[in-house]
Amino acid sequence: MSAEELKMIRDAYLPEMILAYNSALHCAAHLVTREHLLKSLDLATILAEKQTLIDCFTATGRVGELVDAFALTSRAVLTLNEKSSKSSKKRTRSGRTLGIWDITV
């Protein structure tokens, strides 16, 4: 396979897989545990550090979709924290907490 063919495959499949994975994490956060939202936020960080992945989204014109997906994740963190403020102080298995997202107005 040539480099151009590999780029076409990467551009065709990576954005779709990453968006689907983020969507699965978002749904799992509502159904299983909010820890999945932290994984989604970690995914945003990983993507920001990998220019080749960002290039895939840019080439396919799906950067807006990606930004919207992470905006929904951020909103879900805030919404789920409002609903269960007691559990925001609990630590996840990895020792992290969602307490940074607690907002009092």
Residue, then its C-alpha position, 0 to 999 in steps of 0.5 A: m500500500s502506498a502512503e496516499e492509500l494509507k492516508m485515505i484509510r486513516d482519514a476515512y476510519l479514524p475520525e469515525m472510530i474516535l467519535a464513536y468511542n467518545s459517544a460510547l464513553h458519554c453514554a456509559a457515563h450516564l448508565v454506568t459511572r461518571e468515571h467514563l466522562l474523565k476518560s472522554l476528557d482524557l481523549a480530548t487531551i490525547l487528540a490535542e497532543k497528536q497532530t496526525l489525529i487532528d489532521c485526520f479531522t481537518a482533512t475530513g471536515r469533522v473538527g466541528e463534530l469533534v468540538d461539539a462532542f467534547a462540549l457535550t461531555s463537558r456539559a454532562v460533567l456539570t449536569l451530572n455533578e449538579k444531580s449528585s454533588k455528594s458523589s463528586k467528592k468520591r475518587t475514581r479507581s485511578g484516584r481522580t475526582l470530578g470535584i474540580w467541576d463543582i460549581t456553586v452560584 
